[in-house]
């Protein structure tokens, strides 16, 4: 399963609140279990923390961060 497809499935489940096993096959994201495993593996590998850091750096460089919030 390509990373982009897995990410689409992960975002869909987290945004809608559906159960992993209810992820619609028509979305082309693989099974809910595949997406869940990818989420687990990316979390263990520190992907989300690095992504968050990169986003903050980009926003800071564009003077788009409001540190008062």
KOLMARNU-317391 format. One line per 2 residues: for each residue x, y, z of C-alpha. Coordinates in pm, 1 decimal, always signed. Each point is the difference from the previous one (the first is absolute). Layout:
# KOLMARNU-317391
X/Y/Z; ... $
# end
This chain:
# KOLMARNU-317391
+0.0/+0.0/+0.0; +150.4/+337.0/-97.7 $
+61.6/+240.0/+289.3; -230.5/+264.8/-145.6 $
-292.3/-243.7/-18.8; +62.9/-115.9/+357.2 $
+17.3/+360.9/+118.7; -332.4/+73.4/-171.1 $
-157.8/-292.5/+184.5; +150.9/+105.3/+332.3 $
-123.7/+356.9/-35.7; -346.3/-119.2/-102.2 $
-33.9/-226.1/+303.4; +133.6/+260.5/+242.1 $
-214.6/+278.0/-146.6; -326.4/-195.3/-20.1 $
+41.0/-211.7/+311.9; -100.6/-320.7/-176.5 $
+145.3/-331.3/+108.9; +311.8/-114.5/-184.0 $
-180.0/-306.6/-131.9; -270.6/+223.7/-151.1 $
+240.6/+183.2/-230.3; -172.4/-11.0/-341.8 $
+186.1/-220.4/-247.4; -112.5/+234.4/-279.8 $
+242.9/+262.4/+130.6; +293.1/-209.5/-121.2 $
+184.8/+35.3/+330.0; +32.2/-368.9/+71.2 $
-157.4/-151.4/+304.8; -51.8/+183.3/+323.5 $
+248.6/-236.3/+162.4; +264.2/+92.4/-256.6 $
-53.4/+368.8/+71.2; +2.0/-59.5/+375.4 $
+328.9/-191.6/-23.1; +154.2/+278.8/-208.3 $
-114.6/+255.8/+258.5; +151.2/-212.1/+278.8 $
+327.7/-47.8/-187.8; +30.6/+368.0/-89.5 $
-67.7/+95.4/+362.2; +269.5/-241.3/+122.2 $
+244.0/+137.6/-259.2; -59.0/+359.8/+112.5 $
-150.5/+107.7/-332.3; -274.7/+213.8/+154.8 $
+238.9/+185.1/+231.4; +234.7/+75.4/-291.2 $
-290.0/+112.5/-217.6; -124.9/+230.3/+276.3 $
+347.9/+146.7/+41.7; +40.2/+54.6/-375.0 $
-338.3/+172.1/-18.6; +87.2/+231.0/+289.5 $
+331.7/+88.1/-165.1; -173.0/+80.6/-328.4 $
-263.9/+213.5/+168.6; +263.5/+179.2/+205.8 $
+204.2/+72.3/-313.4; -308.4/+150.5/-163.7 $
-75.7/+206.7/+314.0; -331.6/-183.3/+33.4 $
+24.1/-113.2/+362.9; -180.8/+172.8/+281.4 $
+200.4/-112.0/+303.9; -239.8/+187.0/+231.7 $
-258.7/-269.9/-67.7 $
# end
